Amino acid sequence: MKQIQYQREQNLDSAEFIDCLVRSTLAARRPVDQPETIEGMLRNANVIVTARTETGLLIGVSRAITDFYYCTYLSDLAVDQAWQGQGIGRTLIEQTHEIAGLSTMLLLLSAPAAESYYPHIGMTPHKSAWYVPRK
């Protein structure tokens, strides 16, 4: 069995992050063509947890914003398609929640293709989500 290393990694390289987003298909919904935005997303996240292979290849990343007391917003969960189905996403979520504080409510907005995944790992759907679009 292949060994996967999980760690909190607050200084994640933006090129590695983009590469992982592409390999996970999440890049279709992220501004990967805007380096300044990607840099800001990484720099201002409270919690970044990564999954890497034995050779150091980034195969998964969780990026969250939290107050460490009440609420944690999991803004990105990306797992390389070649590595999906092995519990990496679940472990990234669990470790992110542990770092942010288990007393916080962890919430996320799902990519359309991943909607069936979250109930599978024990997350509860919420029927009332509202947002103001980017301008």
C-alpha positions as CSV (number, residue, x, y, z in Angstrom):
1,M,0.0,0.0,0.0
2,K,1.3,3.5,-0.9
3,Q,2.1,5.8,2.0
4,I,0.3,9.2,2.0
5,Q,1.7,12.0,4.2
6,Y,-0.8,14.5,5.6
7,Q,0.3,17.8,7.1
8,R,-0.7,21.3,7.8
9,E,1.1,23.4,5.2
10,Q,0.4,27.1,5.5
11,N,3.0,28.1,2.9
12,L,1.8,26.0,0.1
13,D,3.3,26.9,-3.3
14,S,0.7,28.4,-5.6
15,A,2.0,26.5,-8.7
16,E,1.6,23.2,-6.8
17,F,-1.8,24.2,-5.6
18,I,-2.9,25.0,-9.2
19,D,-1.5,21.7,-10.5
20,C,-3.5,19.8,-7.9
21,L,-6.6,21.8,-8.7
22,V,-6.2,20.8,-12.4
23,R,-5.6,17.1,-11.6
24,S,-8.7,17.1,-9.4
25,T,-10.9,19.0,-11.9
26,L,-11.6,21.7,-9.4
27,A,-9.6,24.1,-11.6
28,A,-12.7,24.5,-13.8
29,R,-14.3,26.5,-10.9
30,R,-11.2,28.3,-9.6
31,P,-9.3,31.3,-10.9
32,V,-6.2,29.4,-11.9
33,D,-5.5,31.9,-14.6
34,Q,-5.2,34.7,-12.0
35,P,-2.0,34.2,-10.0
36,E,-2.6,37.1,-7.7
37,T,-6.0,35.7,-6.7
38,I,-4.6,32.2,-6.1
39,E,-1.7,33.7,-4.0
40,G,-4.3,35.7,-1.9
41,M,-6.5,32.6,-1.5
42,L,-3.5,30.7,0.0
43,R,-2.0,33.5,2.0
44,N,-5.3,34.3,3.7
45,A,-6.5,30.8,4.5
46,N,-6.4,29.9,8.2
47,V,-6.0,26.2,7.7
48,I,-4.4,24.4,4.7
49,V,-3.9,20.6,5.0
50,T,-2.1,18.6,2.3
51,A,-1.8,15.0,1.2
52,R,1.4,14.1,-0.5
53,T,2.9,10.9,-1.9
54,E,6.1,9.3,-0.7
55,T,7.9,11.3,-3.4
56,G,6.3,14.6,-2.3
57,L,3.8,14.9,-5.1
58,L,0.8,17.0,-3.9
59,I,-2.3,14.8,-4.4
60,G,-4.8,16.5,-2.2
61,V,-5.4,19.8,-0.5
62,S,-8.0,21.2,1.9
63,R,-8.2,25.0,2.3
64,A,-10.3,26.5,5.0
65,I,-11.2,29.8,6.7
66,T,-12.2,29.7,10.4
67,D,-12.6,31.7,13.6
68,F,-11.5,28.5,15.5
69,Y,-14.5,28.8,17.8
70,Y,-17.8,28.7,15.9
71,C,-17.5,28.2,12.2
72,T,-15.1,26.7,9.6
73,Y,-15.7,27.2,5.9
74,L,-14.0,24.6,3.8
75,S,-13.5,26.6,0.7
76,D,-11.4,24.0,-1.3
77,L,-11.2,20.3,-1.2
78,A,-9.2,18.9,-4.1
79,V,-8.0,15.3,-4.6
80,D,-6.1,14.2,-7.7
81,Q,-8.5,12.1,-9.8
82,A,-6.0,9.3,-10.0
83,W,-6.0,9.1,-6.2
84,Q,-9.8,9.5,-5.5
85,G,-11.7,6.7,-3.7
86,Q,-9.0,6.0,-1.2
87,G,-10.3,8.1,1.7
88,I,-8.0,11.1,1.1
89,G,-10.8,13.6,0.9
90,R,-12.3,12.3,4.1
91,T,-9.0,12.4,5.9
92,L,-8.3,16.0,4.7
93,I,-11.7,17.1,6.0
94,E,-11.2,15.3,9.3
95,Q,-7.7,16.9,9.8
96,T,-9.0,20.3,8.8
97,H,-11.8,20.1,11.3
98,E,-9.5,18.9,14.1
99,I,-7.1,21.9,13.5
100,A,-10.0,24.4,13.3
101,G,-11.6,22.9,16.4
102,L,-14.2,20.2,16.5
103,S,-16.5,22.7,18.3
104,T,-16.8,24.6,15.0
105,M,-19.5,23.8,12.4
106,L,-17.7,22.8,9.2
107,L,-19.5,23.8,6.1
108,L,-18.8,23.8,2.4
109,L,-20.4,24.4,-1.0
110,S,-20.1,21.3,-3.1
111,A,-19.0,21.1,-6.7
112,P,-22.0,19.7,-8.7
113,A,-20.1,16.4,-9.5
114,A,-19.3,15.9,-5.8
115,E,-22.8,16.3,-4.3
116,S,-23.2,12.6,-3.7
117,Y,-19.8,12.3,-2.0
118,Y,-20.5,14.3,1.1
119,P,-23.5,12.4,2.5
120,H,-21.4,9.2,1.8
121,I,-18.8,10.4,4.4
122,G,-21.4,11.5,6.9
123,M,-22.0,15.2,6.2
124,T,-25.5,16.6,6.5
125,P,-27.0,18.6,3.6
126,H,-28.4,22.1,4.3
127,K,-31.3,23.2,2.2
128,S,-30.8,26.9,2.8
129,A,-27.6,28.4,1.4
130,W,-27.5,32.0,0.1
131,Y,-24.7,34.0,-1.5
132,V,-23.9,37.2,-3.2
133,P,-22.0,36.6,-6.5
134,R,-18.6,38.0,-7.2
135,K,-18.5,41.3,-9.1
